[in-house]
Amino acid sequence: MDPIVSAQGLSKRYGAVHAVRDVSLDVGRGEVFGIVGPNGAGKTTAVEIMQGLRTPDAGTVRLLGLDPQRDGVAVRQRVGTQLQQAVLPDRIKVGEALDLYASYYDHPADSEALLADWDLTDKRGAAFESLSGGQRQRLFIALALIGTPEIVFLDELTTGLDPRARRATWDHIRAVRARGVTVVLVTHFMDEAEALCDRIAVVDGGRTAALDTPAHLTRRAGGAQRVRFSAPYGFTPDWLSATDGVERVGRTGDDVVVTGTGPLLARVATTLAAHGATPDDLTVERTSLEDAFLALTGPAQRDR
């Protein structure tokens, strides 16, 4: 892979606080690359270093082969940014904001086309303070794209949005990627990372704790599955422990939870039927990216 973004050994300290200790990652052209981690893990600091907004104490960064510290003007012409705390003056109008940002670039995109692409045409004359959360996020994406960037950094883009607006924003990110733009997405939502990202770097304690595809990270968390079903009071499922592949049988309220590996659902269903039990809510839960995230960033990992 010829990386379009390359960060190696990044470190940043603020007094006694070591915000970033050793972050290394490469991003390929055309990827949606996720950076996830707990609050305070160093994600935003690392990404701001990558964009040239902060100077590292150690380490190197290259964007499109350029050094964002030395070649800042050239980098800013080719990289778009939506910061975690992005705000605009309350009374600035949507069209004015786009025109202002367009003036910073040598070859800006057509602002009218961006308004249409992000369903903001009828908001061109609206003040920023009048926009809904979803409309503001669409505007920030449009502003990040006004310079026709090759790379766009999006930091916690969907925080505070309702589920419908979050899903709509995901579609917008997919649309950005479909145009050939490389997306670096910082998020603490595991469902978002799993839905959008080709690869994910897990940052914890200022370090890169893991870097892989969502599927591979999930497999690293273990192959255990959970079969869950409701059972009446007094139901004793201990005999399920003898079923092939079953590792543990427990109860959570009215639910029986069977943990194990292999074709667990079929084996548990067969054993239940053999004992005259046929629950109608038998479901299987597989290890998720969130499980992998917790395994990688738990207290035991953070103390290492």
VONUTOR-988763 format. One line per 5 residues: number of its first residue (from 1); for each residue x, y, z of C-alpha. Coordinates in steps of 0.2 Angstrom, whole numbers. Example, Ala and Ser with C-alpha at 12.3 -4.5 7.8 and 13.67 -1.06 7.14 Angstrom:
! residues 2
1> 62:-22:39  68:-5:36;
//
This chain:
! residues 304
1> 0:0:0  7:17:-5  1:28:10  -8:44:7  -6:48:26;
6> 8:42:36  11:45:54  26:37:63  30:38:82  20:53:86;
11> 22:60:103  15:76:112  17:81:130  8:95:139  17:98:155;
16> 15:82:165  2:75:153  8:64:140  -7:66:127  1:56:113;
21> 15:43:117  18:33:101  5:34:87  9:26:71  -2:22:56;
26> -3:23:37  -19:27:27  -21:21:9  -28:31:-5  -47:29:-6;
31> -50:22:12  -62:27:25  -49:25:39  -56:25:57  -47:31:73;
36> -56:25:89  -52:26:107  -59:30:124  -61:49:129  -45:56:133;
41> -35:43:123  -26:55:112  -36:53:96  -40:72:93  -22:77:97;
46> -14:64:86  -26:69:71  -22:88:74  -4:84:73  -7:75:57;
51> -15:90:50  -1:102:55  -12:110:68  -1:105:82  18:102:82;
56> 24:85:88  37:83:101  43:68:92  38:58:76  35:62:58;
61> 20:65:47  17:65:29  1:69:20  2:66:1  21:65:3;
66> 21:83:11  27:88:29  12:98:36  23:108:47  35:113:33;
71> 23:113:18  7:119:28  1:130:13  2:116:1  -6:104:13;
76> -21:115:17  -25:117:-2  -27:98:-3  -34:93:14  -51:96:21;
81> -55:97:39  -70:96:51  -64:99:69  -72:91:84  -77:108:91;
86> -82:116:74  -93:132:76  -98:147:65  -104:164:70  -123:162:74;
91> -128:175:61  -117:170:46  -128:163:32  -125:146:24  -120:153:7;
96> -109:166:15  -99:153:25  -97:143:9  -91:158:-1  -79:163:13;
101> -71:146:14  -70:145:-5  -60:161:-5  -46:152:4  -43:140:-10;
106> -35:141:-27  -47:129:-35  -63:129:-25  -78:118:-28  -94:125:-35;
111> -103:131:-19  -120:129:-28  -116:111:-32  -111:107:-14  -127:115:-8;
116> -137:103:-19  -126:88:-15  -129:90:4  -147:96:3  -144:113:8;
121> -150:123:-7  -165:130:2  -154:135:17  -142:146:7  -149:162:15;
126> -152:154:32  -142:159:47  -131:146:55  -140:148:72  -157:142:64;
131> -150:126:57  -154:109:65  -140:98:71  -141:87:55  -141:103:44;
136> -126:109:53  -116:93:51  -120:93:32  -114:111:31  -98:106:40;
141> -95:92:28  -98:104:13  -86:117:21  -73:103:22  -75:99:4;
146> -76:116:-3  -57:115:-7  -59:99:-18  -48:90:-5  -39:73:-8;
151> -40:69:10  -54:75:23  -52:73:42  -69:71:51  -68:72:70;
156> -83:66:80  -95:71:66  -111:63:73  -109:67:92  -126:74:98;
161> -136:69:83  -152:58:84  -152:41:76  -160:46:60  -148:61:57;
166> -133:49:62  -138:37:48  -140:51:36  -123:57:40  -116:40:37;
171> -123:40:19  -115:57:17  -98:50:22  -100:36:10  -104:48:-4;
176> -88:58:0  -78:42:-2  -87:37:-18  -80:53:-25  -62:47:-23;
181> -59:57:-7  -49:48:7  -58:49:24  -50:49:41  -64:47:53;
186> -62:50:72  -76:42:82  -80:34:98  -96:25:91  -91:7:87;
191> -107:4:76  -101:19:66  -83:13:64  -90:-4:59  -102:2:47;
196> -90:14:38  -72:10:40  -61:-1:29  -48:-1:43  -47:5:61;
201> -33:11:72  -37:9:91  -29:22:101  -27:20:120  -16:29:132;
206> -9:39:118  -3:24:109  -9:14:94  -16:-2:103  -21:-11:87;
211> -24:-8:68  -34:-19:57  -50:-21:48  -66:-22:59  -68:-40:55;
216> -51:-45:60  -52:-34:76  -68:-43:81  -60:-60:78  -46:-55:89;
221> -58:-53:103  -62:-71:103  -74:-82:94  -86:-85:107  -105:-83:104;
226> -120:-81:115  -136:-90:113  -150:-81:123  -168:-86:126  -181:-83:140;
231> -186:-96:152  -200:-97:165  -196:-95:184  -189:-111:191  -181:-117:174;
236> -164:-125:178  -154:-126:162  -138:-134:170  -140:-149:158  -136:-138:143;
241> -118:-138:150  -115:-155:142  -119:-149:125  -104:-149:113  -96:-132:111;
246> -105:-125:127  -92:-116:138  -104:-107:151  -123:-107:155  -130:-92:165;
251> -145:-82:169  -148:-63:167  -165:-59:174  -178:-70:164  -165:-74:151;
256> -154:-90:150  -137:-85:141  -127:-100:134  -109:-95:129  -99:-106:117;
261> -91:-109:100  -95:-118:84  -113:-120:77  -119:-116:95  -137:-110:90;
266> -141:-127:81  -134:-137:95  -143:-128:109  -159:-129:100  -157:-148:97;
271> -153:-150:116  -168:-140:121  -180:-149:109  -174:-166:116  -179:-160:134;
276> -196:-154:128  -191:-135:128  -195:-125:113  -193:-106:117  -199:-95:103;
281> -186:-81:106  -170:-91:103  -157:-79:97  -138:-79:94  -126:-64:98;
286> -109:-64:91  -93:-55:97  -95:-37:91  -82:-23:87  -87:-15:104;
291> -82:-31:112  -65:-30:104  -64:-12:108  -67:-16:127  -54:-30:127;
296> -41:-18:119  -44:-3:130  -50:-10:146  -41:-5:163  -29:-20:162;
301> -23:-14:145  -22:4:150  -11:0:165  2:-9:155;
//
